[in-house]
Amino acid sequence: MPTSYEIDHTIAFPVLIGDIGGTNARFAILSDAYAEPKEFPILATADFSTIDEAIQTGVLDKTSLQPRSAILAVAGPIKGDEIDLTNCDWVIRPKVMISDLGFENVVVINDFEAQGLAAASLGQEYLKKVGGGEIRPSTSRVVVGPGTGLGVSGLVHARHTWFPVPGEGGHVDMGPRSKRDYELFPLYETIEGRVSAEQLLCGRGMMNIYRAVCKANGVKPAAKTPAEVTAHWADGSDPAAVETIELFVTYLGRVAGDLALVFMARGGVYLAGGIVQKILPALNQPRFREAFEDKAPHSQILKTIPTFVITHPLAALSGLAAYARTPVRFGVATEGRRWKA
Ligand SMILES: Nc1ncnc2c1ncn2[C@@H]1O[C@H](COP(=O)(O)OP(=O)(O)OP(=O)(O)O)[C@@H](O)[C@H]1O
């Protein structure tokens, strides 16, 4: 049957899997379909001028295993033979990796697709449930991850297969809802006049909220970084930081609820990335679920949809490992994203 959507069911072992973020690159090798991934120390992308050098020094020089395949998840659009990363200087050149590093196959997918693969395959021990609702098996799921930016992907189940649906859902519009929002929204920094979700829901967005709260309260901002905001929220020392995190989880609930409606994600909404793990107690306050369920006329549906924080420290790698082991379970389109020797 002719198809424009190539799905690959053969990945030769050993497989190098890699999650290439703006700041960190995480690698592991799967020697075969049954082995646990052999993880390597996390590398700072700034420490290596190229990804090839990072793989050679940080992985290949440290093992006798010679990977035949590489599956990499990257933050950025995958087009052509030179893939630029959004938040770092590395350029991925799969053809060069094949000739210089000895791979037979290189597959490059989107980082939130990898988070989607994780949401389809992680065990309950890596999922912390927030609020009510139950997973309805074999129905759509959504992953939302505030990090350096706001990543989103859907996960559709059809024909006994999980299809990750990468997109740019982090850039949807946000609007005011509460009286306080109407005070704060004019103070939020915009992108070309727009308060997109990513303007508020990422590390930079947390600072945007914090500065607006301080301005509205007429106080000088004390915290300089998202880590300081969460630290001052945790010890209760700065009321503006406390309100910032309350607003952050409220906005996250709103966006997560909207995305659940878009995908009718009865399989759950999965919160990914480092920030949500740092603010778990705030997510467990009623605010997050209240905002998530506040979706008239469909609040009753939202109440039945569970939300989870992904607690696996290397979730994207875990998703890539699940895909490498049993590609047939996942409808990862490889057309234009797979290079062969
Ligand atoms: N303790 C903290 N509390 C809140 N935000 C934090 C904290 N530490 C770091 N951040 C923010 O988290 C964001 C990075 O998120 P995350 O750790 O999920 O990385 P990422 O977006 O996956 O990027 P990469 O994969 O490049 O490391 C940055 O904006 C950073 O300022």
The ligand as an SDF file (V2000), in Angstrom:
LIG
                    3D

 31 33  0  0  0  0  0  0  0  0999 V2000
   14.3470   24.9380   41.4530 N   0  0  0  0  0  0  0  0  0  0  0  0
   13.7130   25.4120   40.3710 C   0  0  0  0  0  0  0  0  0  0  0  0
   12.4510   25.8620   40.4520 N   0  0  0  0  0  0  0  0  0  0  0  0
   11.8090   26.3470   39.3620 C   0  0  0  0  0  0  0  0  0  0  0  0
   12.3520   26.4190   38.1590 N   0  0  0  0  0  0  0  0  0  0  0  0
   13.5930   25.9780   38.0100 C   0  0  0  0  0  0  0  0  0  0  0  0
   14.3450   25.4470   39.0870 C   0  0  0  0  0  0  0  0  0  0  0  0
   15.5580   25.0910   38.6270 N   0  0  0  0  0  0  0  0  0  0  0  0
   15.5700   25.3790   37.3120 C   0  0  0  0  0  0  0  0  0  0  0  0
   14.4020   25.9300   36.9420 N   0  0  0  0  0  0  0  0  0  0  0  0
   14.0020   26.4010   35.6110 C   0  0  0  0  0  0  0  0  0  0  0  0
   13.5860   25.2740   34.8560 O   0  0  0  0  0  0  0  0  0  0  0  0
   13.8100   25.5330   33.4750 C   0  0  0  0  0  0  0  0  0  0  0  0
   14.4510   24.2830   32.8480 C   0  0  0  0  0  0  0  0  0  0  0  0
   13.5160   23.2650   32.9190 O   0  0  0  0  0  0  0  0  0  0  0  0
   13.8980   21.7290   32.8070 P   0  0  0  0  0  0  0  0  0  0  0  0
   14.8510   21.4040   33.9240 O   0  0  0  0  0  0  0  0  0  0  0  0
   12.6480   20.9590   32.7290 O   0  0  0  0  0  0  0  0  0  0  0  0
   14.7780   21.6820   31.5180 O   0  0  0  0  0  0  0  0  0  0  0  0
   14.3840   21.5130   29.9800 P   0  0  0  0  0  0  0  0  0  0  0  0
   13.4890   22.6010   29.4910 O   0  0  0  0  0  0  0  0  0  0  0  0
   13.9920   20.1180   29.7470 O   0  0  0  0  0  0  0  0  0  0  0  0
   15.7680   21.8480   29.3620 O   0  0  0  0  0  0  0  0  0  0  0  0
   17.0290   20.9260   29.1800 P   0  0  0  0  0  0  0  0  0  0  0  0
   16.5200   19.6230   28.6550 O   0  0  0  0  0  0  0  0  0  0  0  0
   17.7910   21.7510   28.2520 O   0  0  0  0  0  0  0  0  0  0  0  0
   17.7340   20.7940   30.4880 O   0  0  0  0  0  0  0  0  0  0  0  0
   14.6890   26.7680   33.3720 C   0  0  0  0  0  0  0  0  0  0  0  0
   13.8950   27.8700   32.9740 O   0  0  0  0  0  0  0  0  0  0  0  0
   15.1500   26.9800   34.8250 C   0  0  0  0  0  0  0  0  0  0  0  0
   15.3040   28.3470   35.1040 O   0  0  0  0  0  0  0  0  0  0  0  0
  1  2  1  0
  2  3  1  0
  2  7  2  0
  3  4  2  0
  4  5  1  0
  5  6  2  0
  6  7  1  0
  6 10  1  0
  7  8  1  0
  8  9  2  0
  9 10  1  0
 10 11  1  0
 11 12  1  0
 11 30  1  0
 12 13  1  0
 13 14  1  0
 13 28  1  0
 14 15  1  0
 15 16  1  0
 16 17  2  0
 16 18  1  0
 16 19  1  0
 19 20  1  0
 20 21  2  0
 20 22  1  0
 20 23  1  0
 23 24  1  0
 24 25  2  0
 24 26  1  0
 24 27  1  0
 28 29  1  0
 28 30  1  0
 30 31  1  0
M  END
$$$$
